[in-house]
């Protein structure tokens, strides 16, 4: 059973979403109406995916995402009536893996969940290992970066991107090529999601994200990755 945590303060929305997802017996849905209840639920059990509203009564959903990302690896899909560019980009930058604007049909929601499930199957089947990246190490069993005693938690999308870069070290990977590999669909020219996640990844990989040594931008084309920090 695929376990979903729905964090939504509107009871009517909760009833509709919960009813739709549970109709075919594939999903088990736990509902939390505020950030406090959501944090408590994640401490009590593990979830495969979190559906997270932004406008919660006790805190901003994006701020809750930041707190969840300190310990949780499971994917987070934002569901919100806010559709402005600033909010969507901020949601991705703070650790979200996907964003769905309300109102939406149940079939659309399920399609987003299924796409995330397919992505996670790839992520979870990576062989256990430790990879050196400068003074950091990637631990695939924990999905974290370590530097001494410091632990840097990765979101599923950051982790998937980093593995892709590691497996193609030194190669020029074009923006569209990367987008289609990770999100399994064309970008249609909108690469903001990719850029936001790369920005997050650089913060965790680089000593100085403004002058990266590992994840190098090739202007108007793509990225090259160097685990040891070599420059092209």
PyMOL commands that place a pseudoatom at each C-alpha (Angstrom):
pseudoatom trace, name=CA, resn=UNK, resi=1, chain=A, elem=C, hetatm=0, pos=[0.000, 0.000, 0.000]
pseudoatom trace, name=CA, resn=UNK, resi=2, chain=A, elem=C, hetatm=0, pos=[1.376, 3.413, -1.031]
pseudoatom trace, name=CA, resn=UNK, resi=3, chain=A, elem=C, hetatm=0, pos=[1.199, 5.724, 1.995]
pseudoatom trace, name=CA, resn=UNK, resi=4, chain=A, elem=C, hetatm=0, pos=[0.345, 9.385, 1.406]
pseudoatom trace, name=CA, resn=UNK, resi=5, chain=A, elem=C, hetatm=0, pos=[0.248, 12.217, 3.928]
pseudoatom trace, name=CA, resn=UNK, resi=6, chain=A, elem=C, hetatm=0, pos=[-2.237, 14.905, 2.870]
pseudoatom trace, name=CA, resn=UNK, resi=7, chain=A, elem=C, hetatm=0, pos=[-1.588, 18.250, 4.586]
pseudoatom trace, name=CA, resn=UNK, resi=8, chain=A, elem=C, hetatm=0, pos=[-4.639, 20.402, 3.848]
pseudoatom trace, name=CA, resn=UNK, resi=9, chain=A, elem=C, hetatm=0, pos=[-6.707, 22.651, 6.134]
pseudoatom trace, name=CA, resn=UNK, resi=10, chain=A, elem=C, hetatm=0, pos=[-9.914, 22.628, 4.060]
pseudoatom trace, name=CA, resn=UNK, resi=11, chain=A, elem=C, hetatm=0, pos=[-12.068, 19.663, 5.216]
pseudoatom trace, name=CA, resn=UNK, resi=12, chain=A, elem=C, hetatm=0, pos=[-14.043, 19.574, 1.971]
pseudoatom trace, name=CA, resn=UNK, resi=13, chain=A, elem=C, hetatm=0, pos=[-10.865, 19.375, -0.121]
pseudoatom trace, name=CA, resn=UNK, resi=14, chain=A, elem=C, hetatm=0, pos=[-9.563, 16.639, 2.158]
pseudoatom trace, name=CA, resn=UNK, resi=15, chain=A, elem=C, hetatm=0, pos=[-12.713, 14.579, 1.721]
pseudoatom trace, name=CA, resn=UNK, resi=16, chain=A, elem=C, hetatm=0, pos=[-12.621, 14.886, -2.072]
pseudoatom trace, name=CA, resn=UNK, resi=17, chain=A, elem=C, hetatm=0, pos=[-8.901, 14.102, -2.427]
pseudoatom trace, name=CA, resn=UNK, resi=18, chain=A, elem=C, hetatm=0, pos=[-8.951, 11.297, 0.125]
pseudoatom trace, name=CA, resn=UNK, resi=19, chain=A, elem=C, hetatm=0, pos=[-12.026, 9.721, -1.446]
pseudoatom trace, name=CA, resn=UNK, resi=20, chain=A, elem=C, hetatm=0, pos=[-10.587, 9.840, -4.942]
pseudoatom trace, name=CA, resn=UNK, resi=21, chain=A, elem=C, hetatm=0, pos=[-7.200, 8.378, -4.003]
pseudoatom trace, name=CA, resn=UNK, resi=22, chain=A, elem=C, hetatm=0, pos=[-8.678, 5.568, -1.944]
pseudoatom trace, name=CA, resn=UNK, resi=23, chain=A, elem=C, hetatm=0, pos=[-11.281, 4.475, -4.481]
pseudoatom trace, name=CA, resn=UNK, resi=24, chain=A, elem=C, hetatm=0, pos=[-9.067, 1.842, -6.144]
pseudoatom trace, name=CA, resn=UNK, resi=25, chain=A, elem=C, hetatm=0, pos=[-7.329, 0.540, -3.035]
pseudoatom trace, name=CA, resn=UNK, resi=26, chain=A, elem=C, hetatm=0, pos=[-3.810, 1.560, -4.107]
pseudoatom trace, name=CA, resn=UNK, resi=27, chain=A, elem=C, hetatm=0, pos=[-3.333, 4.415, -1.669]
pseudoatom trace, name=CA, resn=UNK, resi=28, chain=A, elem=C, hetatm=0, pos=[-3.568, 4.781, 2.091]
pseudoatom trace, name=CA, resn=UNK, resi=29, chain=A, elem=C, hetatm=0, pos=[-4.173, 8.433, 2.985]
pseudoatom trace, name=CA, resn=UNK, resi=30, chain=A, elem=C, hetatm=0, pos=[-3.457, 10.098, 6.325]
pseudoatom trace, name=CA, resn=UNK, resi=31, chain=A, elem=C, hetatm=0, pos=[-4.828, 13.629, 6.739]
pseudoatom trace, name=CA, resn=UNK, resi=32, chain=A, elem=C, hetatm=0, pos=[-3.259, 16.474, 8.716]
pseudoatom trace, name=CA, resn=UNK, resi=33, chain=A, elem=C, hetatm=0, pos=[-5.012, 19.842, 8.865]
pseudoatom trace, name=CA, resn=UNK, resi=34, chain=A, elem=C, hetatm=0, pos=[-2.030, 21.899, 10.041]
pseudoatom trace, name=CA, resn=UNK, resi=35, chain=A, elem=C, hetatm=0, pos=[1.758, 21.876, 10.225]
pseudoatom trace, name=CA, resn=UNK, resi=36, chain=A, elem=C, hetatm=0, pos=[1.885, 20.661, 13.809]
pseudoatom trace, name=CA, resn=UNK, resi=37, chain=A, elem=C, hetatm=0, pos=[-0.234, 17.612, 13.027]
pseudoatom trace, name=CA, resn=UNK, resi=38, chain=A, elem=C, hetatm=0, pos=[1.844, 16.926, 9.923]
pseudoatom trace, name=CA, resn=UNK, resi=39, chain=A, elem=C, hetatm=0, pos=[5.106, 16.975, 11.866]
pseudoatom trace, name=CA, resn=UNK, resi=40, chain=A, elem=C, hetatm=0, pos=[3.609, 14.669, 14.479]
pseudoatom trace, name=CA, resn=UNK, resi=41, chain=A, elem=C, hetatm=0, pos=[2.398, 12.245, 11.788]
pseudoatom trace, name=CA, resn=UNK, resi=42, chain=A, elem=C, hetatm=0, pos=[5.851, 12.061, 10.153]
pseudoatom trace, name=CA, resn=UNK, resi=43, chain=A, elem=C, hetatm=0, pos=[7.432, 11.258, 13.519]
pseudoatom trace, name=CA, resn=UNK, resi=44, chain=A, elem=C, hetatm=0, pos=[4.978, 8.420, 14.091]
pseudoatom trace, name=CA, resn=UNK, resi=45, chain=A, elem=C, hetatm=0, pos=[5.289, 6.637, 10.731]
pseudoatom trace, name=CA, resn=UNK, resi=46, chain=A, elem=C, hetatm=0, pos=[6.950, 6.709, 7.328]
pseudoatom trace, name=CA, resn=UNK, resi=47, chain=A, elem=C, hetatm=0, pos=[5.204, 8.017, 4.216]
pseudoatom trace, name=CA, resn=UNK, resi=48, chain=A, elem=C, hetatm=0, pos=[5.899, 7.399, 0.543]
pseudoatom trace, name=CA, resn=UNK, resi=49, chain=A, elem=C, hetatm=0, pos=[4.712, 10.849, -0.552]
pseudoatom trace, name=CA, resn=UNK, resi=50, chain=A, elem=C, hetatm=0, pos=[3.425, 14.114, 0.950]
pseudoatom trace, name=CA, resn=UNK, resi=51, chain=A, elem=C, hetatm=0, pos=[0.750, 16.324, -0.624]
pseudoatom trace, name=CA, resn=UNK, resi=52, chain=A, elem=C, hetatm=0, pos=[1.284, 19.743, 0.922]
pseudoatom trace, name=CA, resn=UNK, resi=53, chain=A, elem=C, hetatm=0, pos=[-0.900, 22.832, 0.811]
pseudoatom trace, name=CA, resn=UNK, resi=54, chain=A, elem=C, hetatm=0, pos=[0.851, 26.193, 1.178]
pseudoatom trace, name=CA, resn=UNK, resi=55, chain=A, elem=C, hetatm=0, pos=[-1.804, 28.198, 3.045]
pseudoatom trace, name=CA, resn=UNK, resi=56, chain=A, elem=C, hetatm=0, pos=[-1.991, 26.416, 6.407]
pseudoatom trace, name=CA, resn=UNK, resi=57, chain=A, elem=C, hetatm=0, pos=[-3.481, 27.923, 9.596]
pseudoatom trace, name=CA, resn=UNK, resi=58, chain=A, elem=C, hetatm=0, pos=[-0.349, 27.690, 11.754]
pseudoatom trace, name=CA, resn=UNK, resi=59, chain=A, elem=C, hetatm=0, pos=[2.498, 28.195, 9.294]
pseudoatom trace, name=CA, resn=UNK, resi=60, chain=A, elem=C, hetatm=0, pos=[3.422, 28.639, 5.653]
pseudoatom trace, name=CA, resn=UNK, resi=61, chain=A, elem=C, hetatm=0, pos=[3.462, 25.276, 3.863]
pseudoatom trace, name=CA, resn=UNK, resi=62, chain=A, elem=C, hetatm=0, pos=[6.767, 26.131, 2.217]
pseudoatom trace, name=CA, resn=UNK, resi=63, chain=A, elem=C, hetatm=0, pos=[8.335, 26.733, 5.623]
pseudoatom trace, name=CA, resn=UNK, resi=64, chain=A, elem=C, hetatm=0, pos=[6.942, 23.366, 6.724]
pseudoatom trace, name=CA, resn=UNK, resi=65, chain=A, elem=C, hetatm=0, pos=[8.622, 21.804, 3.675]
pseudoatom trace, name=CA, resn=UNK, resi=66, chain=A, elem=C, hetatm=0, pos=[11.963, 23.241, 4.835]
pseudoatom trace, name=CA, resn=UNK, resi=67, chain=A, elem=C, hetatm=0, pos=[11.494, 21.602, 8.250]
pseudoatom trace, name=CA, resn=UNK, resi=68, chain=A, elem=C, hetatm=0, pos=[10.456, 18.274, 6.738]
pseudoatom trace, name=CA, resn=UNK, resi=69, chain=A, elem=C, hetatm=0, pos=[13.447, 18.270, 4.399]
pseudoatom trace, name=CA, resn=UNK, resi=70, chain=A, elem=C, hetatm=0, pos=[15.823, 18.293, 7.385]
pseudoatom trace, name=CA, resn=UNK, resi=71, chain=A, elem=C, hetatm=0, pos=[14.967, 14.660, 8.081]
pseudoatom trace, name=CA, resn=UNK, resi=72, chain=A, elem=C, hetatm=0, pos=[12.708, 13.281, 5.313]
pseudoatom trace, name=CA, resn=UNK, resi=73, chain=A, elem=C, hetatm=0, pos=[13.617, 11.983, 1.879]
pseudoatom trace, name=CA, resn=UNK, resi=74, chain=A, elem=C, hetatm=0, pos=[10.126, 11.199, 0.542]
pseudoatom trace, name=CA, resn=UNK, resi=75, chain=A, elem=C, hetatm=0, pos=[8.828, 13.331, -2.375]
pseudoatom trace, name=CA, resn=UNK, resi=76, chain=A, elem=C, hetatm=0, pos=[6.709, 16.413, -1.661]
pseudoatom trace, name=CA, resn=UNK, resi=77, chain=A, elem=C, hetatm=0, pos=[4.080, 17.634, -4.130]
pseudoatom trace, name=CA, resn=UNK, resi=78, chain=A, elem=C, hetatm=0, pos=[2.704, 21.084, -3.393]
pseudoatom trace, name=CA, resn=UNK, resi=79, chain=A, elem=C, hetatm=0, pos=[-1.032, 21.550, -3.981]
pseudoatom trace, name=CA, resn=UNK, resi=80, chain=A, elem=C, hetatm=0, pos=[-2.102, 25.185, -3.834]
pseudoatom trace, name=CA, resn=UNK, resi=81, chain=A, elem=C, hetatm=0, pos=[-4.458, 27.778, -5.240]
pseudoatom trace, name=CA, resn=UNK, resi=82, chain=A, elem=C, hetatm=0, pos=[-1.459, 30.131, -5.548]
pseudoatom trace, name=CA, resn=UNK, resi=83, chain=A, elem=C, hetatm=0, pos=[-0.216, 30.125, -9.123]
pseudoatom trace, name=CA, resn=UNK, resi=84, chain=A, elem=C, hetatm=0, pos=[2.155, 33.083, -9.263]
pseudoatom trace, name=CA, resn=UNK, resi=85, chain=A, elem=C, hetatm=0, pos=[5.678, 32.460, -10.518]
pseudoatom trace, name=CA, resn=UNK, resi=86, chain=A, elem=C, hetatm=0, pos=[7.375, 33.714, -7.357]
pseudoatom trace, name=CA, resn=UNK, resi=87, chain=A, elem=C, hetatm=0, pos=[5.528, 31.241, -5.117]
pseudoatom trace, name=CA, resn=UNK, resi=88, chain=A, elem=C, hetatm=0, pos=[6.064, 28.273, -7.435]
pseudoatom trace, name=CA, resn=UNK, resi=89, chain=A, elem=C, hetatm=0, pos=[9.790, 28.949, -7.816]
pseudoatom trace, name=CA, resn=UNK, resi=90, chain=A, elem=C, hetatm=0, pos=[10.126, 29.430, -4.048]
pseudoatom trace, name=CA, resn=UNK, resi=91, chain=A, elem=C, hetatm=0, pos=[8.374, 26.108, -3.445]
pseudoatom trace, name=CA, resn=UNK, resi=92, chain=A, elem=C, hetatm=0, pos=[10.901, 24.292, -5.625]
pseudoatom trace, name=CA, resn=UNK, resi=93, chain=A, elem=C, hetatm=0, pos=[13.834, 26.133, -4.091]
pseudoatom trace, name=CA, resn=UNK, resi=94, chain=A, elem=C, hetatm=0, pos=[12.735, 25.144, -0.596]
pseudoatom trace, name=CA, resn=UNK, resi=95, chain=A, elem=C, hetatm=0, pos=[12.628, 21.421, -1.356]
pseudoatom trace, name=CA, resn=UNK, resi=96, chain=A, elem=C, hetatm=0, pos=[9.433, 20.651, -3.260]
pseudoatom trace, name=CA, resn=UNK, resi=97, chain=A, elem=C, hetatm=0, pos=[9.555, 18.037, -6.023]
pseudoatom trace, name=CA, resn=UNK, resi=98, chain=A, elem=C, hetatm=0, pos=[6.381, 18.971, -7.908]
pseudoatom trace, name=CA, resn=UNK, resi=99, chain=A, elem=C, hetatm=0, pos=[3.651, 21.634, -7.887]
pseudoatom trace, name=CA, resn=UNK, resi=100, chain=A, elem=C, hetatm=0, pos=[-0.025, 21.288, -8.754]
pseudoatom trace, name=CA, resn=UNK, resi=101, chain=A, elem=C, hetatm=0, pos=[-2.363, 24.288, -8.883]
pseudoatom trace, name=CA, resn=UNK, resi=102, chain=A, elem=C, hetatm=0, pos=[-5.908, 24.033, -7.510]
pseudoatom trace, name=CA, resn=UNK, resi=103, chain=A, elem=C, hetatm=0, pos=[-8.501, 23.324, -8.658]
pseudoatom trace, name=CA, resn=UNK, resi=104, chain=A, elem=C, hetatm=0, pos=[-7.433, 20.103, -10.343]
pseudoatom trace, name=CA, resn=UNK, resi=105, chain=A, elem=C, hetatm=0, pos=[-9.191, 16.909, -11.406]
pseudoatom trace, name=CA, resn=UNK, resi=106, chain=A, elem=C, hetatm=0, pos=[-8.531, 13.703, -9.535]
pseudoatom trace, name=CA, resn=UNK, resi=107, chain=A, elem=C, hetatm=0, pos=[-7.090, 12.084, -12.650]
pseudoatom trace, name=CA, resn=UNK, resi=108, chain=A, elem=C, hetatm=0, pos=[-4.498, 14.883, -12.941]
pseudoatom trace, name=CA, resn=UNK, resi=109, chain=A, elem=C, hetatm=0, pos=[-3.464, 14.452, -9.317]
pseudoatom trace, name=CA, resn=UNK, resi=110, chain=A, elem=C, hetatm=0, pos=[-3.138, 10.708, -9.759]
pseudoatom trace, name=CA, resn=UNK, resi=111, chain=A, elem=C, hetatm=0, pos=[-1.031, 11.220, -12.908]
pseudoatom trace, name=CA, resn=UNK, resi=112, chain=A, elem=C, hetatm=0, pos=[1.397, 13.410, -10.939]
pseudoatom trace, name=CA, resn=UNK, resi=113, chain=A, elem=C, hetatm=0, pos=[1.591, 10.834, -8.158]
pseudoatom trace, name=CA, resn=UNK, resi=114, chain=A, elem=C, hetatm=0, pos=[2.181, 7.985, -10.607]
pseudoatom trace, name=CA, resn=UNK, resi=115, chain=A, elem=C, hetatm=0, pos=[4.932, 9.964, -12.345]
pseudoatom trace, name=CA, resn=UNK, resi=116, chain=A, elem=C, hetatm=0, pos=[6.610, 10.502, -8.982]
pseudoatom trace, name=CA, resn=UNK, resi=117, chain=A, elem=C, hetatm=0, pos=[6.296, 6.805, -8.140]
pseudoatom trace, name=CA, resn=UNK, resi=118, chain=A, elem=C, hetatm=0, pos=[8.057, 5.876, -11.387]
pseudoatom trace, name=CA, resn=UNK, resi=119, chain=A, elem=C, hetatm=0, pos=[10.872, 8.317, -10.636]
pseudoatom trace, name=CA, resn=UNK, resi=120, chain=A, elem=C, hetatm=0, pos=[11.311, 6.982, -7.121]
pseudoatom trace, name=CA, resn=UNK, resi=121, chain=A, elem=C, hetatm=0, pos=[11.603, 3.394, -8.369]
pseudoatom trace, name=CA, resn=UNK, resi=122, chain=A, elem=C, hetatm=0, pos=[14.750, 4.458, -10.216]
pseudoatom trace, name=CA, resn=UNK, resi=123, chain=A, elem=C, hetatm=0, pos=[16.108, 6.352, -7.210]
pseudoatom trace, name=CA, resn=UNK, resi=124, chain=A, elem=C, hetatm=0, pos=[15.595, 3.511, -4.743]
pseudoatom trace, name=CA, resn=UNK, resi=125, chain=A, elem=C, hetatm=0, pos=[17.259, 0.892, -6.960]
pseudoatom trace, name=CA, resn=UNK, resi=126, chain=A, elem=C, hetatm=0, pos=[20.661, 2.587, -6.937]
pseudoatom trace, name=CA, resn=UNK, resi=127, chain=A, elem=C, hetatm=0, pos=[23.376, 0.261, -5.545]
pseudoatom trace, name=CA, resn=UNK, resi=128, chain=A, elem=C, hetatm=0, pos=[24.521, 1.139, -2.035]
pseudoatom trace, name=CA, resn=UNK, resi=129, chain=A, elem=C, hetatm=0, pos=[27.785, 3.053, -2.136]
pseudoatom trace, name=CA, resn=UNK, resi=130, chain=A, elem=C, hetatm=0, pos=[29.781, 6.083, -1.076]
pseudoatom trace, name=CA, resn=UNK, resi=131, chain=A, elem=C, hetatm=0, pos=[30.949, 8.637, -3.642]
pseudoatom trace, name=CA, resn=UNK, resi=132, chain=A, elem=C, hetatm=0, pos=[33.515, 11.353, -2.965]
pseudoatom trace, name=CA, resn=UNK, resi=133, chain=A, elem=C, hetatm=0, pos=[32.640, 14.840, -4.220]
pseudoatom trace, name=CA, resn=UNK, resi=134, chain=A, elem=C, hetatm=0, pos=[35.335, 17.265, -3.139]
pseudoatom trace, name=CA, resn=UNK, resi=135, chain=A, elem=C, hetatm=0, pos=[35.345, 17.259, 0.666]
pseudoatom trace, name=CA, resn=UNK, resi=136, chain=A, elem=C, hetatm=0, pos=[31.857, 15.745, 0.769]
pseudoatom trace, name=CA, resn=UNK, resi=137, chain=A, elem=C, hetatm=0, pos=[30.644, 12.181, 0.377]
pseudoatom trace, name=CA, resn=UNK, resi=138, chain=A, elem=C, hetatm=0, pos=[27.337, 10.995, -1.058]
pseudoatom trace, name=CA, resn=UNK, resi=139, chain=A, elem=C, hetatm=0, pos=[25.863, 8.040, 0.849]
pseudoatom trace, name=CA, resn=UNK, resi=140, chain=A, elem=C, hetatm=0, pos=[23.320, 6.317, -1.357]
pseudoatom trace, name=CA, resn=UNK, resi=141, chain=A, elem=C, hetatm=0, pos=[21.891, 4.199, 1.463]
pseudoatom trace, name=CA, resn=UNK, resi=142, chain=A, elem=C, hetatm=0, pos=[20.870, 7.345, 3.371]
pseudoatom trace, name=CA, resn=UNK, resi=143, chain=A, elem=C, hetatm=0, pos=[20.361, 9.742, 0.424]
pseudoatom trace, name=CA, resn=UNK, resi=144, chain=A, elem=C, hetatm=0, pos=[22.550, 12.350, 2.156]
pseudoatom trace, name=CA, resn=UNK, resi=145, chain=A, elem=C, hetatm=0, pos=[25.762, 14.285, 1.663]
pseudoatom trace, name=CA, resn=UNK, resi=146, chain=A, elem=C, hetatm=0, pos=[28.243, 14.250, 4.546]
pseudoatom trace, name=CA, resn=UNK, resi=147, chain=A, elem=C, hetatm=0, pos=[31.143, 16.533, 5.377]
pseudoatom trace, name=CA, resn=UNK, resi=148, chain=A, elem=C, hetatm=0, pos=[32.773, 15.505, 8.627]
pseudoatom trace, name=CA, resn=UNK, resi=149, chain=A, elem=C, hetatm=0, pos=[29.975, 15.462, 11.203]
pseudoatom trace, name=CA, resn=UNK, resi=150, chain=A, elem=C, hetatm=0, pos=[27.704, 17.617, 9.034]
pseudoatom trace, name=CA, resn=UNK, resi=151, chain=A, elem=C, hetatm=0, pos=[24.763, 15.904, 7.304]
pseudoatom trace, name=CA, resn=UNK, resi=152, chain=A, elem=C, hetatm=0, pos=[23.148, 17.560, 4.298]
pseudoatom trace, name=CA, resn=UNK, resi=153, chain=A, elem=C, hetatm=0, pos=[19.786, 16.043, 3.419]
pseudoatom trace, name=CA, resn=UNK, resi=154, chain=A, elem=C, hetatm=0, pos=[18.823, 15.832, -0.250]
pseudoatom trace, name=CA, resn=UNK, resi=155, chain=A, elem=C, hetatm=0, pos=[15.345, 15.956, -1.705]
pseudoatom trace, name=CA, resn=UNK, resi=156, chain=A, elem=C, hetatm=0, pos=[14.496, 13.102, -4.115]
pseudoatom trace, name=CA, resn=UNK, resi=157, chain=A, elem=C, hetatm=0, pos=[14.902, 15.456, -7.082]
pseudoatom trace, name=CA, resn=UNK, resi=158, chain=A, elem=C, hetatm=0, pos=[18.274, 16.769, -5.880]
pseudoatom trace, name=CA, resn=UNK, resi=159, chain=A, elem=C, hetatm=0, pos=[19.416, 13.196, -5.294]
pseudoatom trace, name=CA, resn=UNK, resi=160, chain=A, elem=C, hetatm=0, pos=[18.282, 12.044, -8.738]
pseudoatom trace, name=CA, resn=UNK, resi=161, chain=A, elem=C, hetatm=0, pos=[20.036, 14.991, -10.387]
pseudoatom trace, name=CA, resn=UNK, resi=162, chain=A, elem=C, hetatm=0, pos=[23.258, 14.328, -8.490]
pseudoatom trace, name=CA, resn=UNK, resi=163, chain=A, elem=C, hetatm=0, pos=[23.285, 10.656, -9.477]
pseudoatom trace, name=CA, resn=UNK, resi=164, chain=A, elem=C, hetatm=0, pos=[22.747, 11.615, -13.107]
pseudoatom trace, name=CA, resn=UNK, resi=165, chain=A, elem=C, hetatm=0, pos=[25.655, 14.044, -12.967]
pseudoatom trace, name=CA, resn=UNK, resi=166, chain=A, elem=C, hetatm=0, pos=[27.882, 11.474, -11.249]
pseudoatom trace, name=CA, resn=UNK, resi=167, chain=A, elem=C, hetatm=0, pos=[27.089, 8.841, -13.861]
pseudoatom trace, name=CA, resn=UNK, resi=168, chain=A, elem=C, hetatm=0, pos=[27.946, 11.303, -16.646]
pseudoatom trace, name=CA, resn=UNK, resi=169, chain=A, elem=C, hetatm=0, pos=[30.984, 12.982, -15.123]
pseudoatom trace, name=CA, resn=UNK, resi=170, chain=A, elem=C, hetatm=0, pos=[32.805, 15.327, -17.500]
pseudoatom trace, name=CA, resn=UNK, resi=171, chain=A, elem=C, hetatm=0, pos=[30.160, 15.072, -20.224]
pseudoatom trace, name=CA, resn=UNK, resi=172, chain=A, elem=C, hetatm=0, pos=[28.193, 18.037, -21.460]
pseudoatom trace, name=CA, resn=UNK, resi=173, chain=A, elem=C, hetatm=0, pos=[24.576, 17.446, -20.460]
pseudoatom trace, name=CA, resn=UNK, resi=174, chain=A, elem=C, hetatm=0, pos=[22.165, 19.776, -22.183]
pseudoatom trace, name=CA, resn=UNK, resi=175, chain=A, elem=C, hetatm=0, pos=[19.420, 21.468, -20.166]
pseudoatom trace, name=CA, resn=UNK, resi=176, chain=A, elem=C, hetatm=0, pos=[16.622, 19.764, -22.091]
pseudoatom trace, name=CA, resn=UNK, resi=177, chain=A, elem=C, hetatm=0, pos=[18.370, 16.394, -21.891]
pseudoatom trace, name=CA, resn=UNK, resi=178, chain=A, elem=C, hetatm=0, pos=[18.566, 16.655, -18.096]
pseudoatom trace, name=CA, resn=UNK, resi=179, chain=A, elem=C, hetatm=0, pos=[14.982, 17.851, -17.763]
pseudoatom trace, name=CA, resn=UNK, resi=180, chain=A, elem=C, hetatm=0, pos=[13.583, 14.994, -19.819]
pseudoatom trace, name=CA, resn=UNK, resi=181, chain=A, elem=C, hetatm=0, pos=[15.656, 12.424, -17.923]
pseudoatom trace, name=CA, resn=UNK, resi=182, chain=A, elem=C, hetatm=0, pos=[14.475, 13.573, -14.489]
pseudoatom trace, name=CA, resn=UNK, resi=183, chain=A, elem=C, hetatm=0, pos=[10.897, 14.695, -15.185]
pseudoatom trace, name=CA, resn=UNK, resi=184, chain=A, elem=C, hetatm=0, pos=[10.240, 12.251, -18.032]
pseudoatom trace, name=CA, resn=UNK, resi=185, chain=A, elem=C, hetatm=0, pos=[8.572, 14.840, -20.251]
pseudoatom trace, name=CA, resn=UNK, resi=186, chain=A, elem=C, hetatm=0, pos=[9.603, 17.794, -22.438]
pseudoatom trace, name=CA, resn=UNK, resi=187, chain=A, elem=C, hetatm=0, pos=[10.194, 21.130, -20.728]
pseudoatom trace, name=CA, resn=UNK, resi=188, chain=A, elem=C, hetatm=0, pos=[8.468, 23.095, -23.522]
pseudoatom trace, name=CA, resn=UNK, resi=189, chain=A, elem=C, hetatm=0, pos=[11.074, 25.778, -22.912]
pseudoatom trace, name=CA, resn=UNK, resi=190, chain=A, elem=C, hetatm=0, pos=[10.279, 26.254, -19.214]
pseudoatom trace, name=CA, resn=UNK, resi=191, chain=A, elem=C, hetatm=0, pos=[13.443, 25.206, -17.396]
pseudoatom trace, name=CA, resn=UNK, resi=192, chain=A, elem=C, hetatm=0, pos=[12.873, 27.144, -14.162]
pseudoatom trace, name=CA, resn=UNK, resi=193, chain=A, elem=C, hetatm=0, pos=[12.237, 23.933, -12.218]
pseudoatom trace, name=CA, resn=UNK, resi=194, chain=A, elem=C, hetatm=0, pos=[15.601, 22.504, -13.297]
pseudoatom trace, name=CA, resn=UNK, resi=195, chain=A, elem=C, hetatm=0, pos=[17.439, 25.731, -12.525]
pseudoatom trace, name=CA, resn=UNK, resi=196, chain=A, elem=C, hetatm=0, pos=[15.876, 25.916, -9.044]
pseudoatom trace, name=CA, resn=UNK, resi=197, chain=A, elem=C, hetatm=0, pos=[16.950, 22.378, -8.156]
pseudoatom trace, name=CA, resn=UNK, resi=198, chain=A, elem=C, hetatm=0, pos=[20.464, 22.905, -9.493]
pseudoatom trace, name=CA, resn=UNK, resi=199, chain=A, elem=C, hetatm=0, pos=[20.688, 26.071, -7.414]
pseudoatom trace, name=CA, resn=UNK, resi=200, chain=A, elem=C, hetatm=0, pos=[19.711, 24.033, -4.314]
pseudoatom trace, name=CA, resn=UNK, resi=201, chain=A, elem=C, hetatm=0, pos=[22.209, 21.307, -5.178]
pseudoatom trace, name=CA, resn=UNK, resi=202, chain=A, elem=C, hetatm=0, pos=[25.041, 23.803, -5.540]
pseudoatom trace, name=CA, resn=UNK, resi=203, chain=A, elem=C, hetatm=0, pos=[24.342, 25.152, -2.057]
pseudoatom trace, name=CA, resn=UNK, resi=204, chain=A, elem=C, hetatm=0, pos=[24.988, 21.673, -0.683]
pseudoatom trace, name=CA, resn=UNK, resi=205, chain=A, elem=C, hetatm=0, pos=[27.901, 20.740, -2.959]
pseudoatom trace, name=CA, resn=UNK, resi=206, chain=A, elem=C, hetatm=0, pos=[29.960, 23.876, -3.391]
pseudoatom trace, name=CA, resn=UNK, resi=207, chain=A, elem=C, hetatm=0, pos=[32.136, 25.863, -1.005]
pseudoatom trace, name=CA, resn=UNK, resi=208, chain=A, elem=C, hetatm=0, pos=[31.060, 28.955, -2.928]
pseudoatom trace, name=CA, resn=UNK, resi=209, chain=A, elem=C, hetatm=0, pos=[27.888, 28.348, -4.973]
pseudoatom trace, name=CA, resn=UNK, resi=210, chain=A, elem=C, hetatm=0, pos=[28.491, 31.609, -6.875]
pseudoatom trace, name=CA, resn=UNK, resi=211, chain=A, elem=C, hetatm=0, pos=[31.794, 30.177, -8.147]
pseudoatom trace, name=CA, resn=UNK, resi=212, chain=A, elem=C, hetatm=0, pos=[31.096, 26.442, -8.529]
pseudoatom trace, name=CA, resn=UNK, resi=213, chain=A, elem=C, hetatm=0, pos=[33.922, 23.947, -8.942]
pseudoatom trace, name=CA, resn=UNK, resi=214, chain=A, elem=C, hetatm=0, pos=[31.867, 20.768, -9.326]
pseudoatom trace, name=CA, resn=UNK, resi=215, chain=A, elem=C, hetatm=0, pos=[28.660, 21.664, -11.149]
pseudoatom trace, name=CA, resn=UNK, resi=216, chain=A, elem=C, hetatm=0, pos=[29.690, 23.939, -14.016]
pseudoatom trace, name=CA, resn=UNK, resi=217, chain=A, elem=C, hetatm=0, pos=[27.268, 25.842, -16.252]
pseudoatom trace, name=CA, resn=UNK, resi=218, chain=A, elem=C, hetatm=0, pos=[27.953, 25.866, -19.979]
pseudoatom trace, name=CA, resn=UNK, resi=219, chain=A, elem=C, hetatm=0, pos=[26.172, 29.100, -20.995]
pseudoatom trace, name=CA, resn=UNK, resi=220, chain=A, elem=C, hetatm=0, pos=[23.011, 28.667, -23.058]
pseudoatom trace, name=CA, resn=UNK, resi=221, chain=A, elem=C, hetatm=0, pos=[23.654, 24.942, -23.296]
pseudoatom trace, name=CA, resn=UNK, resi=222, chain=A, elem=C, hetatm=0, pos=[23.833, 22.807, -20.125]
pseudoatom trace, name=CA, resn=UNK, resi=223, chain=A, elem=C, hetatm=0, pos=[26.080, 21.564, -17.318]
pseudoatom trace, name=CA, resn=UNK, resi=224, chain=A, elem=C, hetatm=0, pos=[29.269, 19.594, -16.785]
pseudoatom trace, name=CA, resn=UNK, resi=225, chain=A, elem=C, hetatm=0, pos=[29.988, 17.836, -13.502]
pseudoatom trace, name=CA, resn=UNK, resi=226, chain=A, elem=C, hetatm=0, pos=[33.386, 17.135, -11.916]
pseudoatom trace, name=CA, resn=UNK, resi=227, chain=A, elem=C, hetatm=0, pos=[33.494, 15.186, -8.658]
pseudoatom trace, name=CA, resn=UNK, resi=228, chain=A, elem=C, hetatm=0, pos=[37.049, 16.300, -7.896]
pseudoatom trace, name=CA, resn=UNK, resi=229, chain=A, elem=C, hetatm=0, pos=[36.402, 19.869, -8.876]
pseudoatom trace, name=CA, resn=UNK, resi=230, chain=A, elem=C, hetatm=0, pos=[38.332, 19.925, -12.151]
pseudoatom trace, name=CA, resn=UNK, resi=231, chain=A, elem=C, hetatm=0, pos=[37.574, 22.751, -14.492]
pseudoatom trace, name=CA, resn=UNK, resi=232, chain=A, elem=C, hetatm=0, pos=[36.984, 22.144, -18.220]
for i in range(1, 232): cmd.bond("trace and resi %d" % i, "trace and resi %d" % (i + 1))
show_as sticks, trace
zoom trace
